[in-house]
């Protein structure tokens, strides 16, 4: 055990997992509070739906920019700048909300745009840095633990967020979130990048990428689209995932609206039901890790979606409501 604690890779892993937990937990609480605040203030599913659209739309437009910058700039510098930008954005929102509370909706939209931009840069740079943070033989373990920590944070953040939301204003909530962002920044600063010696193939690949790094933004993005077009399975998976996320927005918007506006659920009970998604992710991950897939993962995903659709149709049928 002492040997493990003295292992640099073990310390790196604990630091990375801590950064992931603080970041996911804080952003999860803030997202929960924003959705709850908008539902309480507007009572409109459309109002909440617009806020849910902001993130994906901004991320879509950022896709070619983020990848290009991450490929051509220091990953550590990008992550530090992203965390500082997030903290500044939260502080600016808190101050403007205290000064002009009547413009809360526009201020929240602006905050969501800032958080989406910084989060995309942070997550992309961190994913690209994993190979320089850990030896190849520990990457699978790190990824598994990282996913477990993410699920744990998503499980507890709505519950604790509901409790805190009952006592704090949304502006104060943003200030609390700054604490978690600074904790994440402290963990990033403790990470040692490029501790893993690059192998000969990696060095060769890095050298071959140097000319590409000097490509224009649009040429770099065009190469990515060309690769996507040439790989039918990846293209089909992207289209399938986009369609599922589009349709699942009905659950993301409709379920909170029914719970908060129609059923008048208290904040803590709504937080518990929101945590159910994380519970499902944890159970699904455990189930998949114990299963030996006899079919292609894409087919398994398709069957899972069809099962979910069949279950929802049964739940929505008139007979399930006593024939009403």
Protein Blocks (a to p, Z undefined) as FASTA:
>chain_A
ZZmmmpmklmmmmmmmmmmmmmmmmmmmmmmmmmmmmmmmnopaklmmmmmmmmmmmmmm
mmmmmmmmmmmmcfklmmmmmmmmmmmmmmmmmmmmmmmmmlmmmmmmmmmmmmmmmmmm
mmmmmmmmmmmmpcfklmmmmmmmmmmmmmmmmmmmmmmmmmmmmmpcfklmmmmmmmmm
mmmmmmmmmpcghkbccdfklmmmmmmmmmmmmpcfklmmmmmmmmmmmmmklmmmmmmm
mmmmmmmmmmmmmmmmmmmmmnopafklmmmmmmmmmmmmmmmmmmmmmpccfbdfklmm
mmmmmmmmmmmmmmmpmklnooZZ
